[in-house]
Amino acid sequence: MKNKRYCLALDLIDDPDLIAEYQRYHEAGNVWPEITQSIKDAGVIDMEIYLSGNRLFAILEVNEMFSFEAKALADNANKKVQEWEALMATMQLPLPWAAKGEKWLLMDRIFTL
């Protein structure tokens, strides 16, 4: 089975200090090892996050075992992931069209070459 790619978006609170802090947490070597391990364990092969202004754009390449539902269940059961998510939430701002409780939103591909 071929790997799949998902693109997601989320905003940060539009504060230069918080944005810089979020970037520091995501620099090489600063993401907690339990977080990167949980991402890999879910079937994510590669992940990149990009920033423009206060908008984040994430690209996930996943294998056939990946599902958002299974990842959410595993994350909810992992205290370290919950600690990380609570910390990141202090800097994140849901997109204006997000439903209550939603953070990262899947983006629809509208063009491919």
C-alpha distance (Angstrom), angle and dihedral (degrees) to the residues before:
residue distance angle dihedral
M1 . . .
K2 3.79 . .
N3 3.79 121.1 .
K4 3.80 116.2 -105.8
R5 3.78 129.2 -137.2
Y6 3.79 125.7 -144.9
C7 3.79 127.2 -172.0
L8 3.78 121.1 -157.2
A9 3.79 136.3 -179.1
L10 3.79 135.6 -153.2
D11 3.79 134.6 160.8
L12 3.75 130.4 -128.2
I13 3.77 123.2 -140.9
D14 3.79 103.4 -87.0
D15 3.79 96.2 -113.4
P16 3.84 119.0 119.0
D17 3.82 92.9 -143.3
L18 3.81 93.5 51.4
I19 3.79 91.9 45.0
A20 3.82 90.0 51.4
E21 3.81 89.9 48.6
Y22 3.81 91.4 50.3
Q23 3.80 89.4 50.4
R24 3.82 91.2 50.4
Y25 3.81 90.7 53.3
H26 3.80 89.3 53.1
E27 3.81 99.1 46.0
A28 3.79 116.4 113.9
G29 3.77 110.3 -72.6
N30 3.82 95.7 12.7
V31 3.81 99.4 86.9
W32 3.79 106.8 94.7
P33 3.82 110.9 -104.4
E34 3.81 91.3 -127.2
I35 3.79 88.6 59.5
T36 3.80 96.1 51.1
Q37 3.82 89.5 44.7
S38 3.81 91.8 52.0
I39 3.81 89.7 51.0
K40 3.81 92.0 50.6
D41 3.81 92.4 44.0
A42 3.82 89.2 56.2
G43 3.80 91.2 60.1
V44 3.79 99.9 -96.8
I45 3.81 107.8 147.7
D46 3.79 97.2 -178.0
M47 3.78 134.9 3.7
E48 3.78 132.1 -175.4
I49 3.80 130.2 179.3
Y50 3.80 121.9 -158.8
L51 3.79 128.7 -168.2
S52 3.80 131.2 -150.5
G53 3.79 114.9 173.2
N54 3.78 101.2 -44.5
R55 3.84 96.5 -30.1
L56 3.80 119.1 105.9
F57 3.79 123.0 -154.8
A58 3.81 119.5 -168.0
I59 3.79 127.8 -166.9
L60 3.80 117.9 -161.6
E61 3.78 123.9 -171.3
V62 3.79 108.2 -163.9
N63 3.78 138.4 -176.9
E64 3.80 127.5 -128.3
M65 3.83 93.3 -86.5
F66 3.81 93.9 60.9
S67 3.79 122.2 107.4
F68 3.79 129.4 161.6
E69 3.80 89.8 -135.4
A70 3.81 94.2 54.6
K71 3.81 91.1 44.9
A72 3.82 90.6 51.9
L73 3.82 91.6 49.9
A74 3.80 92.3 48.6
D75 3.81 91.8 46.3
N76 3.81 92.2 50.1
A77 3.81 89.6 53.6
N78 3.83 94.3 47.7
K79 3.82 113.3 85.4
K80 3.80 93.2 -164.2
V81 3.81 91.9 52.5
Q82 3.81 89.3 48.7
E83 3.81 89.8 50.9
W84 3.83 90.7 50.2
E85 3.80 92.3 46.4
A86 3.82 91.4 50.5
L87 3.81 90.1 50.9
M88 3.83 93.3 47.4
A89 3.83 90.6 46.9
T90 3.81 89.0 65.4
M91 3.82 87.4 67.2
Q92 3.81 101.5 32.7
L93 3.79 129.4 90.1
P94 3.81 120.6 -165.2
L95 3.77 116.2 -123.0
P96 3.81 112.2 -95.2
W97 3.83 91.8 -109.6
A98 3.82 95.4 47.4
A99 3.79 117.6 119.7
K100 3.78 117.5 -119.2
G101 3.80 109.5 -70.5
E102 3.82 95.2 15.2
K103 3.78 119.5 125.4
W104 3.80 118.8 162.4
L105 3.82 108.1 36.6
L106 3.77 125.1 -156.9
M107 3.78 113.8 -116.5
D108 3.80 123.2 -140.8
R109 3.79 116.7 -124.8
I110 3.78 107.8 -126.4
F111 3.82 99.8 172.3
T112 3.77 138.7 27.8
L113 3.81 130.8 174.0
